[in-house]
Amino acid sequence: MSTSLQPHSSGAAHESEIRSLSDQAGATDVEVRTLFVSEFARLKMGAKVSSYLTVLTTSSVRGMLRLKAARLAAAADGTPAQPAARF
């Protein structure tokens, strides 16, 4: 999948963040990339300063993955969902 996230940024930097998030969360690259691309586009629409978009996107996607992991763990053991430990 070839998606230009930011015209003047290196796609390699985004790929590095995506791989890192994938490794930390134990999620697939495709799942993380999908979340990253959609969140980046959402944040970019209202961004006044584009230099922080990658950092904000990474943080947001990390939170989404953490919440998903908590929900899956809660469903597995029948307890209420609590956010998983930070990675």
Backbone torsions as a table, in degrees:
resi	resn	phi	psi	omega
1	MET	NA	121.9	-179.6
2	SER	-112.0	107.6	-178.7
3	THR	-128.4	126.9	177.5
4	SER	-82.7	113.0	-177.4
5	LEU	-84.0	-37.9	-178.0
6	GLN	-149.9	126.4	-172.3
7	PRO	-57.5	-36.2	-173.8
8	HIS	-104.5	7.9	-179.1
9	SER	-105.8	162.9	179.1
10	SER	-81.7	125.1	176.1
11	GLY	-61.5	-27.4	179.0
12	ALA	-63.4	-35.6	178.5
13	ALA	-65.0	-41.6	178.4
14	HIS	-67.0	-41.6	178.7
15	GLU	-62.1	-37.7	177.8
16	SER	-63.0	-43.2	178.1
17	GLU	-64.7	-41.7	-179.8
18	ILE	-63.5	-45.2	178.7
19	ARG	-63.8	-41.3	179.5
20	SER	-62.9	-46.4	177.7
21	LEU	-61.8	-41.3	179.8
22	SER	-62.0	-45.5	179.6
23	ASP	-64.2	-44.3	-177.3
24	GLN	-66.4	-38.7	-174.5
25	ALA	-92.6	-12.7	-176.3
26	GLY	71.0	24.0	179.2
27	ALA	-99.6	161.9	178.8
28	THR	-72.9	154.2	176.7
29	ASP	-59.4	-38.8	-178.7
30	VAL	-63.9	-45.3	179.2
31	GLU	-61.3	-46.5	-178.8
32	VAL	-67.5	-42.2	179.7
33	ARG	-61.0	-41.5	178.8
34	THR	-61.6	-47.3	177.7
35	LEU	-62.3	-44.0	-176.7
36	PHE	-62.6	-47.5	-178.0
37	VAL	-63.7	-44.4	-178.7
38	SER	-69.1	-39.4	179.4
39	GLU	-68.9	-39.5	177.5
40	PHE	-59.7	-45.6	179.9
41	ALA	-63.4	-40.7	179.6
42	ARG	-64.2	-45.8	-179.5
43	LEU	-69.6	-33.9	-178.1
44	LYS	-64.0	-31.9	-177.5
45	MET	-59.5	-38.5	-177.0
46	GLY	-107.2	9.4	-174.3
47	ALA	-73.8	131.0	173.2
48	LYS	-93.3	-33.0	179.4
49	VAL	-122.0	109.6	-174.0
50	SER	-80.2	-13.1	-176.7
51	SER	-68.3	-16.7	-179.9
52	TYR	-101.5	2.7	-175.2
53	LEU	-60.2	-41.5	-179.1
54	THR	-65.1	-43.0	179.8
55	VAL	-64.3	-45.8	179.5
56	LEU	-65.0	-40.7	179.1
57	THR	-63.9	-46.0	179.7
58	THR	-59.3	-45.1	179.4
59	SER	-62.4	-43.6	-179.4
60	SER	-64.9	-45.0	179.7
61	VAL	-65.7	-39.2	176.9
62	ARG	-58.3	-43.2	177.4
63	GLY	-63.5	-40.9	177.7
64	MET	-61.7	-43.5	-179.7
65	LEU	-67.3	-38.2	178.0
66	ARG	-63.7	-43.5	178.9
67	LEU	-64.6	-41.4	178.5
68	LYS	-62.4	-43.2	179.0
69	ALA	-62.6	-39.6	178.9
70	ALA	-65.4	-41.3	178.8
71	ARG	-65.3	-41.4	178.8
72	LEU	-65.4	-41.4	179.0
73	ALA	-65.2	-41.1	179.9
74	ALA	-66.0	-39.4	179.2
75	ALA	-66.4	-33.9	-178.5
76	ALA	-70.4	-36.2	-177.8
77	ASP	-111.9	3.5	174.6
78	GLY	75.5	17.4	178.0
79	THR	-101.3	161.5	176.7
80	PRO	-62.3	145.4	-178.4
81	ALA	-68.6	127.6	173.0
82	GLN	-123.6	142.7	178.0
83	PRO	-57.9	138.0	178.9
84	ALA	-70.6	165.3	178.4
85	ALA	-58.4	149.4	179.1
86	ARG	-65.8	142.3	174.3
87	PHE	-113.8	NA	NA
